[in-house]
Amino acid sequence: MSSAARKIRLLMLLRRNGVNSTDVLRAMELIPREVFVPPTFHDQAYEDTALPIGHGQTISQPMVVGLMTQALQLSDRLKVLEIGTGSGYQAAVLAKIARRVYTIERHRPLLAEAEGRFQALRLHNITARHGDGMRGWPQAAPFERILVTAGGGMDPPPDLMDQLAVGGIMVIPLGADRRSLHVVRLRKTETGVEREQLWPVRFVPLLPEVAAEPGRGRAASGQGGWSRGTCPRRP
């Protein structure tokens, strides 16, 4: 089966399982997922599965990318902050819909690879940086949308909530531990935060600080072998 045929099959699967936004489906059609995975896994790029990208990380399952992007309720007028650049695939999908995307990655080598992909694909509305995602990007705040692609605790990091504009939406995996995460949609209002639990998911943990580079000491914490963005069951 050709790459184009595999992509069509994947898009049909996403639609059948709840990804019905034409903007999201079109963005995922336009972004070549094989560019964001190692050559060894090119033949699996359009399978609905997470794949290794190095440094103990994975590219998220397409179903998770589609559903989380859809949950943001994006438009071409909005500025988005993404926490956890990874391969850059999710940021690339966001960039096809939103006005501007800011993305933060704690692993410097992954960030460098992602920036190279953004440049090659001429995604000029993405700004990326190496840093602690839990602290957000105060210099560019406020953001109308925030997407966190790592699992937090019971509540989102306070700095990220502070950087979310009133009326804005944050989509983030939350839970008591990594085995009981749910994607949660938070909407900031004038009087507080509205919270909506969406579906169960597995994600790498949201960690503070930046990851140590090879030969420069140990990272702040291990990843525990968990995938970045997989659905334990269909939502």
N, C-alpha and C positions, 0 to 999 in steps of 0.2 A: 504493500500500500504506500502511495506517495505521501510526502509531508503535507501537501495540500489536503489530501483526502483525510489524513489523520486529524488535521486541524478542524475540518468540517465535522467529523465525527465527535470530536471533543466539544465543539460549540453546541451541537445538538444535545449532547449529554448534559451540559450546563443548563440549557434551556429547560430540559425535562425535569431538572432538579431544583428549579426555583430562580435561576438567574434569567430574569425576563426583561431587564433593562436593555433597550436597544443601544444606548450609549456604551454600556459596559461590554456587551457582546461585540460591538464594533471595535472597541479599543483592544479587546483580547484577540480579535481577528487581525488587527493591524500590527500588533507587536509580535515579532518572531521569537517564540519562547526558546527555540534551539540556540539562539545567540546567548542566552543567559545560563546555559548549562555546559559542563565540560564536554568535549567531543565524544568521549566514551558513552555519553548518555543521549546523544542526538536522536537516536532511534526511539527514545522514550519521551521526547520532549512534549508530545501531545497526548501522553497518557495522563489520566487523572490521578497523579501521584506526586508526592514530594520527592526531590532528587538531591543528592549530595552536591555541594558547591565548594567544599574545602573548608578548613578551619573549624571543623565540627558543626557546620551549618548546612542548611538545605534551602532549596527554593521551594516555596509553598505549593501545595496541591492547587491546581487550577480552580477547583470548586471553591476553595477557601478564598482565593484571590477574587473570584467573581462575586461571591456572596458578601464579602467584606467591603468591596468597592461599591456594590449596590447599596449596602446599608448606610453608606456615607451620604447618599442623596446629593450627588455632585451636580454642578453645572459649570459652564465655561466662565463664570464670573468669580469663582471661589479660589482662595489661597489655601493650600493644604500642607500640613506638616506630617511627615511620615517618620516614625521611630522604628529603626531597624531596616536599613537599606538592603542588606544581604546581597543577592546577585544583581539587584536593581530592577528586577522584573515588575514587582508591584508598583514601584515609582514610575516606571515607563507606562504602565496601564493608566495610572492616575493622570499622567501628563497628557494623555490623549483626550482627556475630558475636562480637567480643571485648568484654570488660568495659569497658576503657578504652583510648583511643588518644591517644598524644602524637605530634604531627607537627611537623617543622621545615622551613622554606622559606627559602632565601637571597635570593629576590626579594621585596621587601616588597609591591609592588603585587599580585603573584599571591597572596600570603598574605591580604591584605585581601579580595580577591575570594572566596577559598576560605572564609574565616571567615563572610562574608555568606551563602554557600550553606549552610554547616553550620547557621547560625541559622534560615534559611528552612525547612530540612528538619527542624528540631528534633532535630538530632543533638547532644544535650547531653553525650555521653560522649567528645567530642573536645576536646582542649586543643592549641592551635597557638601557635607562636611563630616570630619572625624570628631566624635565627641561622645559625651554621656547623654544618652537619649532621655534619661529620667529628668534631666534638667531642661530639656526642650531647647528652644532657640529664641531666647527673649528679645534679641536684637531685631528679629523679623516679626514678632508677635504684634497684634493678635492674629490668630488663624481662624478662618470660618469652619475648617474641618481639621481634625487630627486623627490619624490612623496609627495604631500601635500594633506592630507585628511581632510581639513577644508577650508571654503571659505574666500578668501582674498579680498582686494580692487581691484582697477583697475590694480595695478602692484604688482608683488611678493615682499616679504621682501628683502631689499638690502643685508642683511647678507647671505641669502640663494643663491642669485645670485652670490655673491662673492665666495661661496663654491662650485659652479657648475664648473666642469672642462670644458675647451674649447673643443667643440665638444660634450658636454654632453647635456642631455635632462631633463627638469623639466616639470612635469604635475601637474597642480594646478587649482582649481576652482577660477575664478576671475570675478568681476563685480562691478557695481556701488553700489549695495546693495544686500542683501541676496535673494531678489526676482528676480534678473536678473543675476544669476551666470551662467557662461559657463566654462566647462573644457577647459583649454588652454594648448597647448604644446609649450614650449619655447626651442629653440635650441641655445646654446651659440656658437658664432663663434669668430674668431680672430678680427673681426671688429664690433661686436655688438650682437644683439639677434634677431633671427627669431621667429615670433609669429604666431601661427595657432590656430584659434578658432574651437573647435570640436563639443560639444553638450551641451544643457542646463542641469543643475543639481541643486539639493538642498543639502546644507551642513551646518553643524554647523559652526559658525564663527571662523576664526583663531584669537585667543586671545593672548595677551602678558602675560608674567610672568607665574607662576605656579598657579594651583587652590589651594585655601585654604582648609586645611584638617578640618574635623568636630571638632568643639570645639576650633579651632585656628583662628577664625576670618572669614571674608567674602572673597569670591573669587574675583578676579579682575573684572569679569563681568559675567552676567548670560548667559545661552545658548538660552533662548527664545523659548524652546520647539522644535527646529528644529532638523531634523534627520541628521545623519552622512551618506551622500551618498545615495541619491535616484534620479532616473530619473523622472522628471515631465511628460515626454512622451518618447516613444521609439525613439532612435536616428536614 
